[in-house]
Amino acid sequence: MIDVKETLGSAEERMEEAVMYLEETLAHIRAGKANVKILDGIRVDSYGSLVPLNNVAAVNAPDPRTITIKPWDKSMFRPIEKAIMDSNVGITPENNGEIIRLGIPPLTEERRKQLAKQCGKEGEQAKVSIRNTRREIIEKLKKGVKDGLSEDVEKDAEEDMQKMHDKYIKKVEELLAAKEKEIMTV
């Protein structure tokens, strides 16, 4: 016989993971303001191995239009610039011998709409993941009835599952609305 609490707990965990993944993905989408997270995926060739950018330099956003990168080792300027140029960040680094500056250009209206659409796609993936979890758990509960789970317990668990589903879908909607507002704000 299935353990209803354990089943619902694992479902909630999976839904929470979908929301956390969406938060992480949205944080990497540039919204016109300087955000050091857009550099998280960049790997720099440091003494023969690829390491994250923040392992070889201090990365800061001193103002909304600039990201500064201060390498700890002067010999890292070229590899860092090369890694940024090879990445899909789309910003050309400026090197003054002390620090590398990335000037964040303001987004065009067209680019804002593209980014909002990209956010929508990411949000839809999270919703699909949440819905799939709900469907799998409800199927598991229905099978549980055949294995001796009472129908009342199954119906209550289904109601709880639906409430949980609605809660996480609402979280996704809120995340998307906040990110879209951030992107569309000039």
C-alpha positions in Angstrom: 0.0 0.0 0.0 1.3 3.5 -0.8 2.2 6.1 1.8 0.1 9.1 0.9 2.1 11.6 2.9 5.4 10.4 1.5 3.9 10.5 -2.0 2.6 14.1 -1.6 5.9 15.1 0.0 7.9 13.9 -3.0 5.5 15.6 -5.4 5.9 18.9 -3.5 9.7 18.5 -3.6 9.6 18.0 -7.4 7.3 21.0 -7.8 9.6 23.1 -5.6 12.6 22.0 -7.7 10.8 23.1 -10.9 10.2 26.6 -9.4 13.8 26.9 -8.2 15.1 25.9 -11.6 12.9 28.6 -13.2 14.2 31.2 -10.7 17.7 30.3 -11.6 17.0 30.4 -15.3 15.3 33.8 -15.1 18.2 35.2 -13.1 20.5 34.5 -16.1 18.3 36.4 -18.5 19.6 39.9 -19.0 17.0 42.6 -18.2 18.8 45.8 -19.2 20.4 46.2 -15.8 23.9 45.0 -14.9 23.6 41.6 -13.2 26.7 39.6 -12.5 24.6 36.4 -12.8 24.8 36.7 -16.6 28.5 35.8 -16.3 27.9 32.6 -14.2 28.1 30.2 -17.2 31.5 31.6 -18.4 34.5 29.3 -17.9 38.0 30.7 -18.2 41.1 28.8 -19.2 43.3 29.1 -16.1 46.6 27.2 -16.2 45.2 24.5 -18.4 41.8 23.9 -16.8 38.5 25.6 -17.3 37.2 27.3 -14.2 34.3 29.6 -13.4 35.0 33.3 -14.0 34.4 34.2 -10.4 37.2 31.8 -9.3 39.9 33.9 -11.1 38.5 37.4 -10.6 36.2 39.7 -8.5 33.0 40.4 -10.4 30.9 43.4 -9.4 28.1 45.6 -10.7 29.0 49.1 -9.4 26.1 50.7 -11.3 23.1 49.6 -13.4 25.0 49.9 -16.7 28.4 48.4 -15.8 29.9 45.1 -14.7 33.5 45.2 -13.5 35.9 42.2 -13.5 39.1 42.6 -11.5 41.4 39.5 -12.1 43.5 38.4 -9.2 46.3 37.6 -11.5 47.4 40.1 -14.2 48.1 37.3 -16.6 44.4 36.4 -16.7 43.2 39.5 -18.6 43.5 37.8 -22.1 41.9 34.5 -21.1 39.0 36.3 -19.4 38.4 38.6 -22.4 38.6 35.6 -24.7 36.1 33.7 -22.6 33.6 36.6 -22.6 34.0 37.1 -26.3 33.4 33.4 -27.0 30.3 33.3 -24.7 26.8 34.2 -25.7 26.7 37.3 -23.5 27.0 39.6 -26.5 29.0 42.3 -24.8 32.5 43.4 -25.8 34.9 43.8 -22.8 37.0 46.9 -22.3 40.3 46.5 -20.6 42.2 49.4 -19.0 45.1 47.3 -17.6 43.5 47.3 -14.1 40.0 46.0 -14.6 37.8 44.7 -17.4 34.6 46.7 -17.9 31.4 45.4 -19.5 29.1 48.2 -20.6 25.5 46.9 -20.5 23.7 48.5 -23.4 20.1 49.5 -23.0 17.7 47.0 -24.5 15.7 47.9 -27.6 11.9 47.4 -27.5 12.3 44.4 -29.9 14.9 42.8 -27.7 12.7 43.3 -24.6 9.9 41.5 -26.3 12.2 38.6 -27.3 13.4 38.3 -23.7 9.9 38.4 -22.4 8.9 35.7 -24.9 12.0 33.6 -23.8 10.9 34.0 -20.1 7.4 32.9 -21.1 8.8 29.7 -22.7 10.9 29.0 -19.6 7.8 29.5 -17.4 5.8 27.2 -19.6 8.4 24.5 -19.1 8.2 24.8 -15.4 4.3 24.6 -15.5 4.5 21.5 -17.7 6.9 19.9 -15.2 4.5 20.8 -12.3 1.5 19.4 -14.3 3.3 16.2 -15.1 4.1 15.7 -11.4 0.4 16.2 -10.5 -0.7 13.7 -13.2 1.9 11.1 -12.1 0.9 11.4 -8.5 -2.9 11.2 -9.2 -2.2 8.0 -11.3 -0.2 6.6 -8.4 -3.1 7.3 -6.0 -5.6 5.7 -8.3 -3.4 2.6 -8.5 -3.2 2.8 -4.7 -7.0 2.4 -4.5 -6.6 -1.0 -6.3 -4.0 -2.0 -3.8 -6.3 -1.3 -0.8 -6.1 2.5 -0.3 -9.5 3.8 0.7 -11.3 6.0 -1.8 -11.9 8.7 0.7 -8.2 9.0 1.5 -7.5 8.9 -2.3 -10.0 11.8 -2.9 -8.5 13.8 -0.1 -5.0 13.3 -1.4 -6.1 14.3 -4.9 -7.6 17.5 -3.5 -4.3 18.2 -1.6 -2.4 17.5 -4.8 -4.6 20.0 -6.7 -4.1 22.7 -4.0 -0.3 22.1 -4.2 -0.4 22.3 -8.0 -2.3 25.5 -7.9 0.1 27.0 -5.3 3.2 26.2 -7.5 1.5 27.4 -10.7 0.8 30.7 -9.0 4.4 30.9 -7.9 5.5 30.5 -11.5 3.0 33.1 -12.6 4.4 35.6 -10.0 8.0 34.9 -11.0 7.1 35.5 -14.7 5.2 38.7 -14.0 8.1 40.1 -11.9 10.7 39.2 -14.5 8.5 40.6 -17.4 8.0 43.8 -15.4 11.8 44.0 -14.9 12.5 43.5 -18.6 9.9 45.9 -19.8 10.9 48.7 -17.4 13.1 51.2 -19.4 
